[in-house]
Amino acid sequence: MYILASGSPRRKELLSLIVPEYEILVSGCEESVPEGTPAEKVPAILAEQKALAVASLRPEDTVIGSDTVVVLDDEIFGKPKDFAHAHQMLRALSGKRHFVYTGVAVAEKGGVRSFVQKTEVEFYELSDETIDNYIATGEPMDKAGAYGIQGKGSVLVKGITGDYFNVMGLPVAETARFLGIVK
């Protein structure tokens, strides 16, 4: 049985494209990364922690953990703490290119393996009014980088290079191959 170690509605939706039946068991583990870890390695470490936490409860199953970070100039943009923090993030991303890294970890048979997918995203130049109107929708508050490319945040994005689903939180094609579902 596959188990998704995430409560993210986006990951649920995306995993269902490649795995018809699975359970959800949120890890609730304490996430920590050694200081000085390069930004592009952080999502794999966190995904592994989530997958291993759930696998300790369900060792006979295949557990999928995932984590996404937005990175601008080596600074990680996680989920915003409040509206002011969301505004600060979106202001920083305005008119610039940044990277979205999603780590996917699979824990099974007592081991764990992982990969990281990278997508480049470019934002339009954003006015304060546009940023405030977007934040007022509430959409950015539970998303890395304070935006959701699949929702109202789509109007902020000028273009992407790489996997669109990676920006949503689960690189579908690479995950399918990593699980051996697609060869």
C-alpha positions as CSV (number, residue, x, y, z in Angstrom):
1,M,0.0,0.0,0.0
2,Y,1.2,3.5,-0.8
3,I,1.0,6.1,1.9
4,L,1.3,9.9,1.4
5,A,3.0,11.5,4.4
6,S,1.4,14.9,3.7
7,G,-1.9,16.7,4.4
8,S,-1.4,19.0,1.4
9,P,-4.5,19.0,-0.8
10,R,-2.3,19.7,-3.9
11,R,-0.1,16.7,-3.2
12,K,-3.2,14.5,-2.7
13,E,-4.6,15.6,-6.1
14,L,-1.3,15.2,-7.9
15,L,-0.5,11.7,-6.4
16,S,-3.9,10.5,-7.5
17,L,-2.8,11.1,-11.1
18,I,-0.2,8.2,-10.7
19,V,-1.3,6.1,-7.8
20,P,-5.1,5.2,-7.8
21,E,-5.2,4.0,-4.2
22,Y,-3.3,5.3,-1.3
23,E,-3.7,6.4,2.3
24,I,-2.8,9.7,3.9
25,L,-0.9,9.7,7.2
26,V,0.5,13.1,8.1
27,S,3.9,12.7,9.8
28,G,3.8,15.5,12.3
29,C,7.5,15.0,12.8
30,E,9.8,17.8,14.0
31,E,11.4,19.1,10.8
32,S,15.1,20.2,11.2
33,V,17.9,20.8,8.8
34,P,21.6,21.2,9.7
35,E,22.7,24.8,9.6
36,G,24.6,25.6,6.4
37,T,22.7,23.0,4.3
38,P,22.5,24.3,0.7
39,A,19.0,25.4,-0.1
40,E,18.6,22.9,-3.0
41,K,19.2,20.0,-0.5
42,V,16.7,21.1,2.1
43,P,13.6,19.7,0.5
44,A,15.1,16.1,0.2
45,I,16.1,16.2,3.9
46,L,12.7,17.3,5.0
47,A,10.9,14.8,2.7
48,E,13.0,12.0,4.1
49,Q,12.2,13.0,7.7
50,K,8.5,12.9,6.9
51,A,8.6,9.6,5.0
52,L,10.7,7.9,7.7
53,A,8.5,9.2,10.5
54,V,5.4,7.6,8.9
55,A,7.4,4.5,7.8
56,S,8.3,3.8,11.4
57,L,4.5,3.4,12.0
58,R,3.9,1.5,8.8
59,P,7.1,-0.4,7.8
60,E,5.3,-2.8,5.5
61,D,4.1,0.0,3.2
62,T,5.6,2.4,0.7
63,V,5.6,5.9,2.2
64,I,6.0,9.0,0.1
65,G,7.1,12.2,1.7
66,S,7.6,15.5,0.0
67,D,8.6,19.1,0.7
68,T,8.8,22.2,-1.4
69,V,10.8,25.4,-1.0
70,V,11.1,28.6,-3.0
71,V,14.6,30.0,-3.3
72,L,15.7,33.5,-4.3
73,D,19.4,34.3,-4.1
74,D,20.1,31.3,-1.8
75,E,17.3,32.5,0.6
76,I,14.6,29.9,1.3
77,F,11.1,31.3,1.3
78,G,8.8,28.9,3.3
79,K,5.2,29.5,4.2
80,P,4.5,33.1,5.3
81,K,3.9,33.7,9.0
82,D,1.4,36.5,8.4
83,F,0.2,39.0,5.8
84,A,3.2,41.3,6.3
85,H,5.6,38.4,5.8
86,A,3.6,37.3,2.6
87,H,3.9,40.9,1.3
88,Q,7.6,40.9,2.0
89,M,8.1,37.6,0.1
90,L,6.0,38.6,-2.9
91,R,7.7,42.0,-3.1
92,A,11.1,40.2,-3.1
93,L,10.0,37.9,-5.9
94,S,8.5,40.7,-8.0
95,G,10.1,41.0,-11.5
96,K,12.6,38.3,-10.7
97,R,13.4,34.7,-11.5
98,H,13.5,32.2,-8.6
99,F,13.7,28.5,-8.2
100,V,11.2,26.0,-6.7
101,Y,12.8,22.8,-5.4
102,T,10.6,19.9,-4.4
103,G,12.1,16.9,-2.6
104,V,10.4,13.5,-2.8
105,A,11.4,10.7,-0.6
106,V,10.2,7.1,-0.7
107,A,10.6,5.0,2.4
108,E,10.2,1.2,2.0
109,K,11.8,-2.0,3.1
110,G,13.7,-0.3,5.9
111,G,15.4,2.2,3.6
112,V,14.8,5.6,2.1
113,R,15.7,7.2,-1.2
114,S,15.0,10.6,-2.5
115,F,15.4,13.1,-5.3
116,V,15.0,16.8,-5.8
117,Q,13.3,18.5,-8.8
118,K,14.1,22.1,-9.8
119,T,11.9,24.5,-11.7
120,E,12.7,28.1,-12.5
121,V,9.8,30.6,-12.2
122,E,9.7,34.2,-13.4
123,F,7.3,36.7,-11.9
124,Y,5.9,39.8,-13.5
125,E,6.7,43.1,-11.9
126,L,4.1,43.4,-9.2
127,S,2.5,46.6,-7.8
128,D,1.8,46.8,-4.1
129,E,-1.9,46.9,-5.0
130,T,-1.6,43.6,-6.9
131,I,0.3,42.0,-4.0
132,D,-2.2,43.2,-1.4
133,N,-5.2,42.1,-3.4
134,Y,-3.7,38.7,-3.8
135,I,-2.9,38.3,-0.1
136,A,-6.4,39.4,0.7
137,T,-7.7,36.2,-1.0
138,G,-5.9,34.2,1.7
139,E,-4.4,31.9,-0.8
140,P,-0.7,32.6,-0.1
141,M,-0.8,31.8,3.6
142,D,-0.2,28.0,3.3
143,K,2.2,28.0,0.4
144,A,5.9,28.2,0.1
145,G,6.9,31.5,-1.4
146,A,3.5,32.9,-0.6
147,Y,1.9,31.9,-3.9
148,G,0.0,29.1,-5.6
149,I,0.7,28.8,-9.3
150,Q,-2.4,26.6,-9.7
151,G,-4.8,29.2,-8.3
152,K,-5.2,33.0,-8.2
153,G,-1.4,33.3,-8.0
154,S,-1.2,32.2,-11.6
155,V,-1.5,35.9,-12.6
156,L,1.8,36.7,-10.9
157,V,3.8,34.2,-13.0
158,K,5.3,35.4,-16.3
159,G,6.8,32.0,-17.2
160,I,8.4,28.8,-16.0
161,T,11.2,26.5,-17.1
162,G,10.7,23.0,-15.9
163,D,7.9,20.9,-14.3
164,Y,4.7,22.9,-13.6
165,F,3.5,20.2,-11.1
166,N,6.8,20.6,-9.2
167,V,5.8,24.2,-8.4
168,M,2.5,22.8,-7.1
169,G,4.3,20.5,-4.8
170,L,4.8,17.1,-6.4
171,P,6.7,16.5,-9.7
172,V,4.3,13.9,-11.1
173,A,6.3,12.5,-14.0
174,E,9.5,12.1,-12.1
175,T,7.7,10.7,-9.1
176,A,6.0,8.1,-11.3
177,R,9.4,7.1,-12.7
178,F,11.0,7.1,-9.2
179,L,8.3,4.7,-8.0
180,G,8.7,2.5,-11.0
181,I,5.1,3.1,-12.2
182,V,6.4,4.5,-15.5
183,K,9.5,3.2,-17.1
